[in-house]
Amino acid sequence: MIQKGSKVRHSDPEIDDAAGVMIVFQIANGFALCGYPDRQGQELQNYAVADLVLISGSFSSKSR
């Protein structure tokens, strides 16, 4: 199940090539706000949760 902190990729290969592995920062109304914790200043993107593929592991600021 995709939730806040999940590592995800996009199911569309073209978008996945450009976006790569992202972290889910927020989920609301079937959409996930995704971005990169190590790329400050880069714009966050909204994707439909149904279009995302969960990859193992998750990111948590508490684990740092």
PyMOL commands that set and color helices and strands:
alter all, ss='L'
color gray80, all
select helices_A, chain A and resi 13-19+49-51+61-63
alter helices_A, ss='H'
color red, helices_A
select strands_A, chain A and resi 6-10+22-28+31-35+45-48+52-58
alter strands_A, ss='S'
color yellow, strands_A
deselect
rebuild
show_as cartoon
